[in-house]
Amino acid sequence: MGIREAGLDERTTLTRVQPHRLRALILEDLERFPGSGRGDIHRRIGPEIHTKTLARPLEALLKDGQIVASGERRWRTYRLGPAKRTPRERRGRGERMGGGLQPESPSFLKDTIPTMSLRQ
């Protein structure tokens, strides 16, 4: 039996994408484009996906706290939640990576750079 007889020669689409893969696509899209609306996400992931098929995982991710929404109705935008933000996003919001002294603080410089004395 060949590919054509099996019906496998059709064009690949995302119309029957598995739910866990759709959630992963949404998270990857929001990692690259934080602050995106539902329409933007839909356009980038695949317009052949029905809007309700995209809306269900968005709401589930929102409920799980993996993404955060701001705004209402048509103006609602999404971004990754606190647990899913990348280190670059955390630094951009004034949060530290790992804690400890930051390179900009004077005490960091005092503790790491030895003082030189001109007297010998």
Kinemage of the C-alpha trace (Angstrom):
@kinemage 1
@onewidth
@group {chain A} dominant
@subgroup {mainchain}
@vectorlist {calphas} color= white
{ca met a 1} P 0.000 0.000 0.000
{ca gly a 2} L 1.423 3.375 -0.966
{ca ile a 3} L 1.159 6.770 0.617
{ca arg a 4} L -1.635 7.870 -1.700
{ca glu a 5} L -3.741 4.775 -1.037
{ca ala a 6} L -3.357 5.315 2.718
{ca gly a 7} L -4.560 8.919 2.383
{ca leu a 8} L -1.333 10.337 3.821
{ca asp a 9} L -0.435 12.569 0.883
{ca glu a 10} L -2.502 15.516 2.102
{ca arg a 11} L -0.928 18.782 3.116
{ca thr a 12} L 0.092 19.001 6.777
{ca thr a 13} L -1.952 21.456 8.838
{ca leu a 14} L -2.457 22.277 12.497
{ca thr a 15} L -6.231 21.784 12.450
{ca arg a 16} L -5.958 18.610 14.528
{ca val a 17} L -2.989 19.589 16.699
{ca gln a 18} L -2.789 17.797 20.035
{ca pro a 19} L -3.696 19.977 23.058
{ca his a 20} L -0.316 19.624 24.812
{ca arg a 21} L 1.491 20.663 21.634
{ca leu a 22} L -0.797 23.665 21.208
{ca arg a 23} L -0.047 24.745 24.801
{ca ala a 24} L 3.676 24.417 24.102
{ca leu a 25} L 3.292 26.521 20.929
{ca ile a 26} L 1.446 29.217 22.893
{ca leu a 27} L 4.123 29.302 25.610
{ca glu a 28} L 6.885 29.500 23.011
{ca asp a 29} L 5.066 32.293 21.195
{ca leu a 30} L 4.623 34.288 24.422
{ca glu a 31} L 8.272 33.781 25.296
{ca arg a 32} L 9.245 35.398 21.999
{ca phe a 33} L 6.458 37.999 21.890
{ca pro a 34} L 5.310 38.969 25.420
{ca gly a 35} L 2.278 41.211 25.616
{ca ser a 36} L 0.523 39.618 22.632
{ca gly a 37} L -3.198 39.546 22.053
{ca arg a 38} L -5.180 36.439 21.170
{ca gly a 39} L -5.362 37.451 17.507
{ca asp a 40} L -1.594 37.938 17.274
{ca ile a 41} L -0.950 34.542 18.844
{ca his a 42} L -3.519 32.950 16.533
{ca arg a 43} L -1.960 34.503 13.431
{ca arg a 44} L 1.565 33.406 14.360
{ca ile a 45} L 0.720 29.849 15.458
{ca gly a 46} L -1.611 29.077 12.587
{ca pro a 47} L -4.764 30.705 11.246
{ca glu a 48} L -6.147 27.291 10.263
{ca ile a 49} L -6.711 26.521 13.965
{ca his a 50} L -10.231 27.388 15.025
{ca thr a 51} L -10.397 30.322 17.450
{ca lys a 52} L -12.161 28.234 20.119
{ca thr a 53} L -9.463 25.571 19.799
{ca leu a 54} L -6.904 28.249 20.657
{ca ala a 55} L -9.056 29.860 23.363
{ca arg a 56} L -9.349 26.687 25.485
{ca pro a 57} L -5.600 26.178 26.106
{ca leu a 58} L -5.129 29.927 26.635
{ca glu a 59} L -7.719 29.860 29.420
{ca ala a 60} L -6.210 26.683 30.900
{ca leu a 61} L -2.715 28.220 30.928
{ca leu a 62} L -4.166 31.330 32.539
{ca lys a 63} L -5.937 29.265 35.207
{ca asp a 64} L -2.737 27.281 35.918
{ca gly a 65} L -0.764 30.499 36.364
{ca gln a 66} L 1.636 29.728 33.519
{ca ile a 67} L 0.539 32.894 31.726
{ca val a 68} L -0.836 36.208 32.971
{ca ala a 69} L -3.444 38.368 31.245
{ca ser a 70} L -3.977 42.094 31.417
{ca gly a 71} L -6.781 44.120 29.917
{ca glu a 72} L -10.286 43.063 29.053
{ca arg a 73} L -12.073 41.585 26.076
{ca arg a 74} L -10.576 42.731 22.763
{ca trp a 75} L -7.689 44.503 24.475
{ca arg a 76} L -6.578 41.553 26.608
{ca thr a 77} L -2.894 40.717 26.256
{ca tyr a 78} L -0.963 37.734 27.551
{ca arg a 79} L 2.564 37.193 28.827
{ca leu a 80} L 4.346 34.391 30.647
{ca gly a 81} L 3.571 34.011 34.322
{ca pro a 82} L 6.204 34.405 37.054
{ca ala a 83} L 7.203 30.731 36.962
{ca lys a 84} L 7.587 30.678 33.175
{ca arg a 85} L 9.482 33.945 32.583
{ca thr a 86} L 12.955 33.738 31.158
{ca pro a 87} L 15.956 35.150 33.077
{ca arg a 88} L 16.132 38.048 30.597
{ca glu a 89} L 12.518 38.991 31.326
{ca arg a 90} L 13.123 38.782 35.090
{ca arg a 91} L 16.129 41.102 34.840
{ca gly a 92} L 14.114 43.527 32.740
{ca arg a 93} L 11.535 43.844 35.500
{ca gly a 94} L 14.109 44.637 38.199
{ca glu a 95} L 14.276 41.150 39.668
{ca arg a 96} L 17.573 39.513 40.487
{ca met a 97} L 18.909 36.320 39.034
{ca gly a 98} L 19.969 34.122 41.913
{ca gly a 99} L 20.265 36.814 44.590
{ca gly a 100} L 23.467 38.036 46.163
{ca leu a 101} L 25.236 41.289 45.476
{ca gln a 102} L 24.753 42.929 42.121
{ca pro a 103} L 27.789 44.158 40.174
{ca glu a 104} L 26.523 47.741 40.310
{ca ser a 105} L 26.522 47.943 44.111
{ca pro a 106} L 29.490 49.662 45.801
{ca ser a 107} L 29.866 46.866 48.359
{ca phe a 108} L 30.390 44.434 45.503
{ca leu a 109} L 33.300 46.505 44.264
{ca lys a 110} L 34.759 46.928 47.748
{ca asp a 111} L 34.704 43.183 48.403
{ca thr a 112} L 36.069 42.041 45.045
{ca ile a 113} L 38.673 44.644 44.079
{ca pro a 114} L 41.701 44.656 46.348
{ca thr a 115} L 42.769 48.057 47.520
{ca met a 116} L 46.195 49.171 46.384
{ca ser a 117} L 48.525 51.077 48.557
{ca leu a 118} L 51.111 53.419 47.132
{ca arg a 119} L 53.325 52.972 50.185
{ca gln a 120} L 55.516 49.955 50.334
